[in-house]
Amino acid sequence: MQRHEREKPKVMLLRITGKNDLKTIIYRSPDAYIKIPEIDAEISPGIASNGYITTAEGIITSIKEKLSLMGNNKETKVLEERINNILKSNSEEITIIIDDDSGKSKINSSKAKVIEKPI
């Protein structure tokens, strides 16, 4: 498919409740936003944004790695510790939300909820 071809806009939600959920394969299209409200994190598409295949764990790890760009303060240390706990023991349930106006993103899990957006 060409980048400009579109499917129906949609929002997908994946609730991470255990270690196995972290292994869920996710395709993020170049146009998709990813949000994790519980840790107030968002990945926005940019002009040169590419689609990619990763796992839920990969998304969370990517957010953790970018924390260093926010400085080294108490707030980022607390957030980094929370993320470490989520990755190690899944001590906290979180929701990965993918908001994709191109409709091309996918979550490879029967637990994923898909909500079509009005055009």
Secondary structure, DSSP 8 states (H G I E B T S, - for coil): --TT-----EEEEEEE-SGGGGG-EEEE-TT-EEEEGGGTEEE---TT---EEEEHHHHHHHHHHHGGGG-SSHHHHHHHHHHHHHHHH--S-EEEEEEETT---EE--TT-EEEE---
